[in-house]
Amino acid sequence: MGSELSADIIDALADVPSVTDLRAGRAQARENAQRAFAALLEPDEPGTFTQAERYAVAAFTALLHDEQRAVVFYLELLSDETDEIHAGTVAKLARAAAGTGPYGVYRESGLAGESEPGPWFDEEAAAAKVGGRLAAAFGLAHLLVCHPRDSRPGIWEPLAKAGWTTDEAVSLAQLIAFLAFQLRVVRGLRVLAGAEGDGASGGGAAGGATGDTDAAGDADAAAGAASESDVEGGDDLPLTTYPDIHAPERFVSHALGWRAWLEPVAERELTEAQIDSLIKPERAKQPYFRLLARDPEALRARTLTDLDIFYNTDGGLGRAEREFTAAVTSRFNGCVYCASVHAGRTLAESTGREDDVERLLAEGPGAEAGSVAWNAVRDAAVALSATPARFDASHVRALESAGLDRASVLDVVNAVAFFNWANRLMLGLGEPEVPRRFR
């Protein structure tokens, strides 16, 4: 079907031109967020992950976030695309499953006291209404949106049984995680413009060069050969588990490795388009990027969005504050891997913040951050990361009172939103491992 890049969906959903103009300061992020929409929601060749399925998952995901403008938008797209998937049924299933997140049980033994068990989506009941394939997709969406901490290899088994392939599964995960980004940017823009009131819902290694997962390459190399693994799942969606993995016990500020449950593309089998999507050729050594390269257009757009949000230093928020925002978001969502990377980068970009970062990792996102500005950033990150989002005008006032200009507030919004994308991929597609030098 294709999507014209001039028709920016985030701007259209926010519908606040006075503030969306601020996005011009991060033009690459703006353009590539739209490219991600095109790649994931309206690809030129949707293939066996059909256009109707993509719109249905998007509508379901928007309903879980309680972002009503997006709900209307995606339900209308679904209704225009097909009569076979009834928009009312999708809405009813999502509203019945909606809750407050993130919750879930930690994989890490030292974090058991922070686990918050909660409801799971009833895929069997949903299958009777929308079929097993879409019910499995809704189950994954519910997990990644509401309780990503519950991610385990077994979350992919219903999709394998329903006939999803690995390529489709990666695109599905990217679509859900992208929407976690898109909807939060929309929310942030509307709050910044005053279009939402107080209290309303939406109705590592510091030396890594770029992005949320560059440290994965160094950490994977440091971890050495993979742990003993077992292969499960179906022929089209094989799953790899690591029963003997050296898992971290808690949040840490040192580098971690990461192991994929779904099968990455073999390095020797990468196509020219997939290599191009990696942006940096050395990423071909990294399983995470080779896994996401199964949907190269989405990966390329995602990476370029990331780079502009975190590494464009032309005005706006400081580098240390952006990394701190990523660390807080990851701590709140429960992503031990991402928190380790960006705690390390926060330390590398700042001076005298060791105690502040260690408190965040040890005590959680409510910990004292060491300054009025960092506490305001912390509170905004937590509020915008909640599902549904709790970010409102009081957070903007606190950020501005702490000295942030509007461009810097938008950087906070973008950074938080992006790590709601990143955390859901890292949690949903694999698990962290402690490298040998830290065992």
WOBELJO-V203185 format. One record per pair of residues at least 12 apart in sequence whose C-alpha atoms are under 10 Angstrom apart, sorted by the first residue. I is the first residue (numbers start at 1). J is the second residue. Records with the same first field share a line. If there is no record, write none. Layout:
I: J ; J
This chain:
1: 38 ; 41 ; 42 ; 43 ; 44 ; 45 ; 46 ; 51
2: 37 ; 38 ; 39 ; 41 ; 42 ; 43 ; 44 ; 45 ; 46
3: 34 ; 35 ; 37 ; 38 ; 39 ; 41 ; 42 ; 43 ; 44
4: 34 ; 35 ; 38 ; 42
5: 30 ; 31 ; 32 ; 33 ; 34 ; 35 ; 37 ; 38
6: 31 ; 34
7: 34
8: 30 ; 31 ; 33 ; 34 ; 35 ; 37
9: 30 ; 33 ; 34 ; 37 ; 38 ; 70 ; 73 ; 182 ; 186
10: 30 ; 33 ; 34 ; 37 ; 70 ; 182 ; 183 ; 184 ; 185 ; 186 ; 187 ; 189
11: 23 ; 30 ; 34 ; 185 ; 186 ; 189 ; 190
12: 69 ; 70 ; 73 ; 186
13: 67 ; 68 ; 69 ; 70 ; 72 ; 73 ; 182 ; 183 ; 185 ; 186 ; 187 ; 189 ; 190
14: 69 ; 70 ; 183 ; 185 ; 186 ; 187 ; 188 ; 189 ; 190 ; 191 ; 193 ; 195
15: 69 ; 186 ; 189 ; 190 ; 193 ; 195
16: 186 ; 189 ; 190 ; 191 ; 192 ; 193 ; 194 ; 195
17: 189 ; 190 ; 193
18: 189 ; 192 ; 193
19: 188 ; 189 ; 190 ; 191 ; 192 ; 193 ; 194 ; 406 ; 407 ; 410
20: 186 ; 189 ; 190 ; 192 ; 193 ; 410
22: 189 ; 406 ; 407 ; 410
23: 189 ; 407 ; 410 ; 411 ; 414
24: 407
25: 308 ; 309 ; 312 ; 314 ; 315 ; 316 ; 407 ; 410 ; 411
26: 305 ; 307 ; 308 ; 309 ; 310 ; 312 ; 313 ; 314 ; 315 ; 316 ; 407 ; 410 ; 411 ; 414
27: 305 ; 308 ; 309 ; 312
28: 301 ; 304 ; 305 ; 306 ; 307 ; 308 ; 309 ; 312
29: 301 ; 302 ; 303 ; 304 ; 305 ; 306 ; 307 ; 308 ; 309 ; 310 ; 312 ; 414
30: 304 ; 305 ; 308 ; 309 ; 414
31: 301 ; 304 ; 305
32: 298 ; 300 ; 301 ; 302 ; 303 ; 304 ; 305 ; 306 ; 308
33: 178 ; 181 ; 182 ; 298 ; 301 ; 302 ; 303 ; 304 ; 305 ; 306
34: 182 ; 301 ; 302 ; 305
35: 297 ; 298 ; 300 ; 301 ; 302 ; 304 ; 305
36: 174 ; 175 ; 178 ; 179 ; 182 ; 297 ; 298 ; 299 ; 300 ; 301 ; 302 ; 303 ; 304 ; 305
37: 175 ; 178 ; 179 ; 182 ; 298 ; 301 ; 302
38: 297 ; 298 ; 301
39: 171 ; 174 ; 175 ; 295 ; 296 ; 297 ; 298 ; 299 ; 300 ; 301
40: 54 ; 55 ; 58 ; 171 ; 172 ; 173 ; 174 ; 175 ; 176 ; 178 ; 179 ; 295 ; 297 ; 298
41: 53 ; 54 ; 55 ; 57 ; 58 ; 74 ; 171 ; 172 ; 175 ; 178 ; 179
42: 54 ; 55
43: 297 ; 298
46: 168
47: 168
48: 164 ; 165 ; 167 ; 168
49: 164 ; 165 ; 167 ; 168 ; 169 ; 171 ; 172
50: 168
51: 77 ; 78 ; 81 ; 82
52: 77 ; 78 ; 79 ; 80 ; 81 ; 82 ; 83 ; 84 ; 85
53: 78 ; 81 ; 82 ; 85 ; 133 ; 134 ; 137 ; 172
54: 74 ; 77 ; 78 ; 134 ; 137 ; 171 ; 172 ; 175 ; 176
55: 73 ; 74 ; 75 ; 76 ; 77 ; 78 ; 79 ; 80 ; 81 ; 82 ; 85 ; 87 ; 175
56: 74 ; 75 ; 77 ; 78 ; 79 ; 81 ; 82 ; 85 ; 86 ; 87 ; 90 ; 91 ; 134 ; 137 ; 138
57: 74 ; 75 ; 78 ; 90 ; 94 ; 134 ; 135 ; 137 ; 138 ; 139 ; 140 ; 141 ; 142 ; 172 ; 175 ; 176 ; 179
58: 70 ; 71 ; 73 ; 74 ; 75 ; 77 ; 78 ; 138 ; 141 ; 172 ; 175 ; 176 ; 178 ; 179
59: 71 ; 72 ; 73 ; 74 ; 75 ; 76 ; 77 ; 78 ; 87 ; 90 ; 91 ; 94 ; 179
60: 74 ; 75 ; 87 ; 89 ; 90 ; 91 ; 92 ; 93 ; 94 ; 95 ; 97 ; 98 ; 137 ; 138 ; 141 ; 142 ; 176
61: 74 ; 91 ; 94 ; 98 ; 138 ; 141 ; 142 ; 144 ; 145 ; 146 ; 175 ; 176 ; 177 ; 179 ; 180 ; 183
62: 74 ; 75 ; 91 ; 94 ; 145 ; 176 ; 179 ; 180 ; 182 ; 183 ; 202 ; 388
63: 75 ; 90 ; 91 ; 92 ; 93 ; 94 ; 95 ; 97 ; 98 ; 202 ; 203 ; 388
64: 91 ; 93 ; 94 ; 95 ; 96 ; 97 ; 98 ; 99 ; 100 ; 101 ; 141 ; 142 ; 145 ; 146 ; 387 ; 388
65: 94 ; 98 ; 99 ; 100 ; 101 ; 145 ; 146 ; 179 ; 180 ; 183 ; 184 ; 201 ; 202 ; 203 ; 386 ; 387 ; 388 ; 389
66: 94 ; 95 ; 98 ; 99 ; 183 ; 201 ; 202 ; 203 ; 387 ; 388 ; 389
67: 183 ; 184 ; 186 ; 187 ; 201 ; 202 ; 203 ; 388 ; 389
68: 201 ; 202 ; 203
69: 183 ; 186 ; 202 ; 203
70: 179 ; 182 ; 183 ; 186 ; 202 ; 203
71: 91 ; 203
74: 87
75: 87 ; 88 ; 90 ; 91
78: 90
84: 130
85: 129 ; 130 ; 131 ; 134
86: 129 ; 130
89: 126 ; 129 ; 130
90: 126 ; 129 ; 130 ; 134 ; 135 ; 138
93: 121 ; 122 ; 125 ; 126 ; 129 ; 130 ; 135 ; 138
94: 121 ; 138 ; 141 ; 142
96: 121 ; 122
97: 119 ; 120 ; 121 ; 122 ; 138 ; 139 ; 142 ; 146
98: 119 ; 121 ; 142 ; 145 ; 146 ; 387 ; 388
99: 118 ; 119 ; 142 ; 145 ; 146 ; 147 ; 387 ; 388
100: 118 ; 145 ; 146 ; 147 ; 386 ; 387 ; 388 ; 389
101: 116 ; 118 ; 143 ; 145 ; 146 ; 147 ; 148 ; 333 ; 385 ; 386 ; 387 ; 388 ; 389
102: 116 ; 118 ; 143 ; 144 ; 145 ; 146 ; 147 ; 148 ; 149 ; 150 ; 332 ; 333 ; 334 ; 385 ; 386 ; 387 ; 388
103: 115 ; 116 ; 117 ; 118 ; 119 ; 143 ; 145 ; 146 ; 147 ; 148 ; 149 ; 150 ; 332 ; 333 ; 334 ; 386 ; 387
104: 116 ; 117 ; 118 ; 119 ; 120 ; 143 ; 146 ; 147 ; 148 ; 149 ; 150 ; 151 ; 333 ; 334
105: 117 ; 118 ; 147 ; 148 ; 149 ; 150 ; 151 ; 334
106: 148 ; 149 ; 150 ; 151 ; 152 ; 249 ; 250 ; 334 ; 335 ; 336
107: 149 ; 150 ; 151 ; 152 ; 247 ; 248 ; 249 ; 250 ; 334 ; 336 ; 431 ; 432
108: 149 ; 247 ; 248 ; 249 ; 250 ; 251 ; 334 ; 336 ; 432
109: 247 ; 248 ; 249 ; 250
110: 248 ; 249 ; 250 ; 251
111: 249 ; 250 ; 251 ; 334 ; 362
112: 249 ; 250
114: 334 ; 364
115: 149 ; 150 ; 334
116: 147 ; 149 ; 150
117: 147 ; 149 ; 150
118: 146 ; 147 ; 150
119: 142 ; 143 ; 146 ; 147
120: 139 ; 140 ; 142 ; 143 ; 146 ; 147 ; 150
121: 135 ; 136 ; 138 ; 139 ; 140 ; 141 ; 142 ; 143
122: 135 ; 136 ; 138 ; 139 ; 142
123: 135 ; 136 ; 137 ; 138 ; 139 ; 140 ; 158
124: 136 ; 139 ; 158
126: 138 ; 139
131: 162
132: 158 ; 159 ; 161 ; 162 ; 163
133: 158 ; 159 ; 160 ; 161 ; 162 ; 163 ; 164
134: 159 ; 162 ; 164
135: 158 ; 159 ; 162
136: 155 ; 156 ; 157 ; 158 ; 159 ; 160 ; 161 ; 162 ; 163 ; 164
137: 156 ; 158 ; 159 ; 162 ; 164 ; 169 ; 172 ; 173 ; 176
138: 176
139: 155 ; 156 ; 158 ; 159
140: 155 ; 156 ; 158 ; 159 ; 169 ; 172 ; 173 ; 176 ; 428
141: 172 ; 173 ; 175 ; 176 ; 177
142: 176
143: 155 ; 424 ; 428
144: 173 ; 176 ; 177 ; 180 ; 420 ; 421 ; 423 ; 424 ; 425 ; 427 ; 428
145: 176 ; 177 ; 179 ; 180 ; 386 ; 387 ; 388 ; 420 ; 421 ; 424
146: 333 ; 386 ; 387 ; 388
147: 333 ; 334 ; 387 ; 424
148: 333 ; 334 ; 335 ; 423 ; 424 ; 425 ; 426 ; 427 ; 428
149: 333 ; 334 ; 335 ; 336 ; 423 ; 424 ; 427 ; 428
150: 334 ; 427 ; 428
151: 424 ; 426 ; 427 ; 428 ; 429 ; 430 ; 431
152: 241 ; 261 ; 427 ; 428 ; 429 ; 430 ; 431
153: 232 ; 233 ; 239 ; 240 ; 241 ; 242 ; 260 ; 261 ; 262 ; 428 ; 429 ; 430 ; 431
154: 232 ; 233 ; 239 ; 241 ; 261
155: 428 ; 429
156: 169 ; 233 ; 237 ; 238 ; 239 ; 261 ; 262 ; 428 ; 429
157: 232 ; 233 ; 234 ; 237 ; 238 ; 239
158: 233
159: 233 ; 234 ; 237
160: 232 ; 233 ; 234 ; 235 ; 236 ; 237 ; 238 ; 239
161: 233 ; 234 ; 236 ; 237
162: 234
163: 234 ; 235 ; 236 ; 237
164: 234 ; 236 ; 237
165: 234 ; 235 ; 236 ; 237 ; 238
166: 234 ; 235 ; 236 ; 237 ; 238 ; 239 ; 262 ; 263 ; 264 ; 291 ; 294
167: 236 ; 237 ; 262 ; 263 ; 264 ; 265 ; 291 ; 292 ; 293 ; 294 ; 295
168: 236 ; 237 ; 294 ; 295
169: 237 ; 262 ; 294 ; 295 ; 429
170: 262 ; 263 ; 264 ; 291 ; 292 ; 293 ; 294 ; 295 ; 298 ; 425 ; 429
171: 292 ; 293 ; 294 ; 295 ; 296 ; 298 ; 299
172: 295
173: 292 ; 421 ; 424 ; 425 ; 428 ; 429
174: 292 ; 295 ; 298 ; 299 ; 302 ; 421 ; 422 ; 424 ; 425
175: 298 ; 421
176: 421 ; 424 ; 425
177: 417 ; 418 ; 419 ; 420 ; 421 ; 422 ; 423 ; 424 ; 425 ; 428
178: 298 ; 302 ; 417 ; 418 ; 419 ; 420 ; 421 ; 422 ; 424 ; 425
179: 417 ; 420 ; 421
180: 385 ; 387 ; 417 ; 418 ; 419 ; 420 ; 421 ; 422 ; 423 ; 424
181: 385 ; 413 ; 414 ; 415 ; 416 ; 417 ; 418 ; 419 ; 420 ; 421 ; 422
182: 414 ; 417 ; 418 ; 420 ; 421
183: 202 ; 389 ; 417
184: 202 ; 384 ; 385 ; 386 ; 387 ; 388 ; 389 ; 391 ; 413 ; 414 ; 416 ; 417 ; 418 ; 420 ; 421
185: 384 ; 410 ; 412 ; 413 ; 414 ; 415 ; 416 ; 417 ; 418
186: 202 ; 413 ; 414 ; 417
187: 201 ; 202 ; 203 ; 384 ; 389 ; 390 ; 391 ; 392 ; 413 ; 417
188: 380 ; 384 ; 389 ; 391 ; 392 ; 393 ; 396 ; 409 ; 410 ; 412 ; 413 ; 414 ; 416 ; 417
189: 409 ; 410 ; 413 ; 414
190: 202 ; 392 ; 393
191: 391 ; 392 ; 393 ; 394 ; 395 ; 396
192: 391 ; 392 ; 393 ; 395 ; 396 ; 397 ; 406 ; 409 ; 410 ; 413
193: 393 ; 396
194: 392 ; 393 ; 396
195: 392 ; 393
196: 391 ; 392 ; 393
197: 391 ; 392 ; 393 ; 394
198: 390 ; 391 ; 392 ; 393 ; 394 ; 395
199: 389 ; 390 ; 391 ; 392 ; 393 ; 394 ; 395
200: 388 ; 389 ; 390 ; 391 ; 392 ; 393
201: 384 ; 386 ; 387 ; 388 ; 389 ; 390 ; 391 ; 392
202: 387 ; 388 ; 389 ; 390 ; 391 ; 392
203: 388 ; 389
204: 216 ; 218 ; 219 ; 252 ; 253 ; 254 ; 255 ; 256 ; 257 ; 337 ; 338 ; 339 ; 340 ; 341 ; 342 ; 343 ; 344 ; 345 ; 346 ; 347 ; 348
205: 217 ; 218 ; 219 ; 253 ; 254 ; 255 ; 256 ; 340 ; 341 ; 342 ; 343 ; 344 ; 345 ; 347 ; 348
206: 254 ; 255 ; 340 ; 341 ; 342 ; 343 ; 344 ; 345 ; 346 ; 347 ; 348 ; 349
207: 341 ; 344 ; 345 ; 348
208: 341 ; 345
209: 280 ; 307 ; 311
210: 280 ; 303 ; 304 ; 306 ; 307 ; 308 ; 310 ; 311
211: 302 ; 303 ; 304 ; 305 ; 306 ; 307 ; 308 ; 309 ; 310 ; 311 ; 341 ; 342 ; 422
212: 303 ; 306 ; 307 ; 310 ; 323 ; 326 ; 337 ; 338 ; 339 ; 341 ; 342 ; 418 ; 419 ; 422 ; 423 ; 426
213: 258 ; 283 ; 286 ; 288 ; 289 ; 303 ; 337 ; 338 ; 341 ; 342 ; 422 ; 426
214: 280 ; 283 ; 286 ; 288 ; 289 ; 341
215: 255 ; 256 ; 257 ; 258 ; 286 ; 337 ; 338 ; 340 ; 341 ; 342 ; 344 ; 345
216: 255 ; 256 ; 257 ; 258 ; 259 ; 283 ; 285 ; 286 ; 287 ; 288 ; 289 ; 337 ; 338 ; 341 ; 432
217: 256 ; 257 ; 258 ; 282 ; 283 ; 284 ; 285 ; 286 ; 287 ; 288 ; 289
218: 255 ; 256 ; 257 ; 285 ; 286 ; 435
219: 254 ; 255 ; 256 ; 257 ; 258 ; 286 ; 341 ; 432 ; 433 ; 434 ; 435 ; 436
220: 255 ; 256 ; 257 ; 258 ; 259 ; 285 ; 286 ; 287 ; 288 ; 432 ; 433 ; 434 ; 435
221: 257 ; 285 ; 286 ; 435
222: 255 ; 256 ; 257 ; 434 ; 435 ; 436 ; 437 ; 438
223: 246 ; 255 ; 256 ; 257 ; 258 ; 433 ; 434 ; 435 ; 436 ; 437 ; 438 ; 439
224: 257 ; 435 ; 436
226: 242 ; 244 ; 245 ; 257 ; 258 ; 259 ; 433
227: 241 ; 242 ; 243 ; 244 ; 245 ; 246 ; 259 ; 433
228: 240 ; 241 ; 242 ; 243 ; 244 ; 245
229: 241 ; 242 ; 243 ; 244 ; 245 ; 261
230: 242 ; 243 ; 244 ; 261
231: 261 ; 262 ; 263
232: 261
233: 262
237: 262 ; 263
238: 261 ; 262 ; 263
239: 260 ; 261 ; 262 ; 263
240: 259 ; 260 ; 261 ; 262 ; 263 ; 430
241: 259 ; 260 ; 261 ; 262 ; 430 ; 431
242: 259 ; 260 ; 261 ; 430 ; 431 ; 433
245: 259 ; 431 ; 432 ; 433 ; 434
246: 432 ; 433 ; 434 ; 435 ; 436 ; 439
247: 431 ; 432 ; 433 ; 434 ; 435 ; 439
248: 336 ; 337 ; 431 ; 432 ; 433 ; 434 ; 435 ; 438 ; 439
249: 336 ; 433 ; 434
250: 336 ; 340 ; 361 ; 362
251: 331 ; 334 ; 335 ; 336 ; 337 ; 338 ; 339 ; 340 ; 343 ; 358 ; 360 ; 361 ; 362 ; 363 ; 364
252: 336 ; 337 ; 339 ; 340 ; 341 ; 343 ; 344 ; 357 ; 358 ; 361 ; 362 ; 434
253: 327 ; 336 ; 337 ; 338 ; 339 ; 340 ; 341 ; 342 ; 343 ; 344 ; 345 ; 346 ; 347 ; 354 ; 357 ; 358 ; 361
254: 337 ; 339 ; 340 ; 341 ; 342 ; 343 ; 344 ; 434 ; 435 ; 438
255: 337 ; 338 ; 339 ; 340 ; 341 ; 342 ; 343 ; 344 ; 432 ; 433 ; 434 ; 435 ; 437 ; 438
256: 336 ; 337 ; 338 ; 339 ; 340 ; 341 ; 431 ; 432 ; 433 ; 434 ; 435 ; 436 ; 438
257: 337 ; 431 ; 432 ; 433 ; 434 ; 435 ; 436
258: 286 ; 287 ; 288 ; 337 ; 426 ; 429 ; 430 ; 431 ; 432 ; 433 ; 434 ; 435
259: 286 ; 287 ; 288 ; 426 ; 429 ; 430 ; 431 ; 432 ; 433
260: 287 ; 288 ; 290 ; 291 ; 426 ; 428 ; 429 ; 430 ; 431 ; 432
261: 291 ; 428 ; 429 ; 430 ; 431
262: 287 ; 288 ; 291 ; 428 ; 429 ; 430
263: 287 ; 288 ; 290 ; 291 ; 294 ; 429
264: 286 ; 287 ; 288 ; 289 ; 290 ; 291 ; 292 ; 293 ; 294
265: 284 ; 287 ; 288 ; 289 ; 290 ; 291 ; 292 ; 293 ; 294
266: 284 ; 285 ; 287 ; 290 ; 291
267: 283 ; 284 ; 285 ; 286 ; 287 ; 290
268: 284
269: 290
270: 284 ; 290 ; 293 ; 294
271: 293 ; 294 ; 296
272: 296
273: 293 ; 294 ; 295 ; 296 ; 297 ; 300
274: 289 ; 290 ; 292 ; 293 ; 294 ; 295 ; 296 ; 297 ; 299 ; 300
275: 289 ; 290 ; 293 ; 296 ; 300
276: 293 ; 296 ; 297 ; 299 ; 300
277: 289 ; 290 ; 292 ; 293 ; 294 ; 295 ; 296 ; 297 ; 298 ; 299 ; 300 ; 301 ; 302 ; 303 ; 304
278: 290 ; 292 ; 293 ; 296 ; 297 ; 299 ; 300 ; 303
279: 299 ; 300 ; 301 ; 303 ; 304
288: 425 ; 426 ; 429 ; 430
291: 429
292: 425 ; 429
302: 418 ; 421 ; 422
305: 414 ; 418
306: 414 ; 415 ; 418 ; 419 ; 422
308: 414
309: 322 ; 410 ; 411 ; 412 ; 413 ; 414 ; 415 ; 418
310: 322 ; 323 ; 326 ; 411 ; 414 ; 415 ; 418
315: 405 ; 407 ; 408 ; 411
316: 404 ; 405 ; 406 ; 407 ; 408 ; 409 ; 410 ; 411 ; 412
317: 404 ; 405 ; 406 ; 407 ; 408 ; 409 ; 410 ; 411 ; 412 ; 415
318: 349 ; 350 ; 408 ; 411
319: 345 ; 346 ; 348 ; 349 ; 350
320: 342 ; 343 ; 345 ; 346 ; 347 ; 348 ; 349 ; 350 ; 351 ; 353
321: 346 ; 349 ; 350 ; 373 ; 374 ; 377 ; 378 ; 408 ; 411 ; 412 ; 415
322: 342 ; 345 ; 346 ; 349 ; 377 ; 408 ; 411 ; 412 ; 413 ; 414 ; 415 ; 416
323: 339 ; 341 ; 342 ; 343 ; 344 ; 345 ; 346 ; 347 ; 348 ; 349 ; 350 ; 415 ; 416
324: 339 ; 342 ; 343 ; 344 ; 345 ; 346 ; 347 ; 349 ; 350 ; 356 ; 357 ; 360 ; 369 ; 374 ; 377 ; 378 ; 381 ; 412 ; 415 ; 416
325: 342 ; 343 ; 346 ; 374 ; 377 ; 378 ; 379 ; 380 ; 381 ; 382 ; 411 ; 412 ; 413 ; 414 ; 415 ; 416 ; 417 ; 419
326: 338 ; 339 ; 341 ; 342 ; 343 ; 345 ; 346 ; 378 ; 381 ; 412 ; 415 ; 416 ; 417 ; 418 ; 419 ; 420 ; 422 ; 423
327: 339 ; 340 ; 341 ; 342 ; 343 ; 344 ; 345 ; 346 ; 357 ; 360 ; 361 ; 365 ; 378 ; 381 ; 416 ; 419
328: 342 ; 343 ; 357 ; 360 ; 361 ; 364 ; 365 ; 366 ; 367 ; 369 ; 377 ; 378 ; 379 ; 380 ; 381 ; 382 ; 385 ; 416 ; 419
329: 342 ; 365 ; 378 ; 379 ; 380 ; 381 ; 382 ; 383 ; 384 ; 385 ; 386 ; 415 ; 416 ; 417 ; 418 ; 419 ; 420 ; 423
330: 342 ; 343 ; 361 ; 365 ; 381 ; 382 ; 385 ; 416 ; 419 ; 420 ; 422 ; 423 ; 424
331: 343 ; 360 ; 361 ; 362 ; 363 ; 364 ; 365 ; 382 ; 423
332: 360 ; 361 ; 364 ; 365 ; 366 ; 378 ; 381 ; 382 ; 383 ; 385 ; 386 ; 420
333: 365 ; 382 ; 385 ; 386 ; 419 ; 420 ; 423 ; 424 ; 427
334: 364 ; 423 ; 424 ; 427
335: 419 ; 420 ; 422 ; 423 ; 424 ; 425 ; 426 ; 427 ; 428 ; 431 ; 432
336: 361 ; 423 ; 426 ; 427 ; 431 ; 432
337: 423 ; 426 ; 427 ; 431 ; 432 ; 433 ; 434
338: 419 ; 422 ; 423 ; 426 ; 427 ; 432
339: 360 ; 361 ; 423
340: 361
342: 357
343: 356 ; 357 ; 358 ; 360 ; 361
344: 357
352: 370
353: 369 ; 370
355: 368 ; 369 ; 370
356: 368 ; 369 ; 370 ; 371 ; 374
357: 369 ; 370
360: 378
365: 378 ; 379 ; 381 ; 382
366: 378 ; 379 ; 382
371: 402
372: 398 ; 399 ; 401 ; 402 ; 403
373: 398 ; 399 ; 400 ; 401 ; 402 ; 403 ; 404
374: 399 ; 402
375: 398 ; 399 ; 402
376: 395 ; 396 ; 397 ; 398 ; 399 ; 400 ; 401 ; 402 ; 404
377: 395 ; 396 ; 398 ; 399 ; 402 ; 404 ; 409 ; 412 ; 413 ; 416
378: 395 ; 399 ; 412 ; 416
379: 391 ; 395 ; 398 ; 399
380: 392 ; 394 ; 395 ; 396 ; 398 ; 399 ; 409 ; 412 ; 413 ; 416
381: 395 ; 412 ; 413 ; 415 ; 416 ; 417 ; 419
382: 416
383: 395 ; 416
384: 412 ; 413 ; 416 ; 417 ; 420
385: 413 ; 416 ; 417 ; 419 ; 420
386: 420
391: 413
395: 409
396: 409 ; 410
397: 409
399: 412
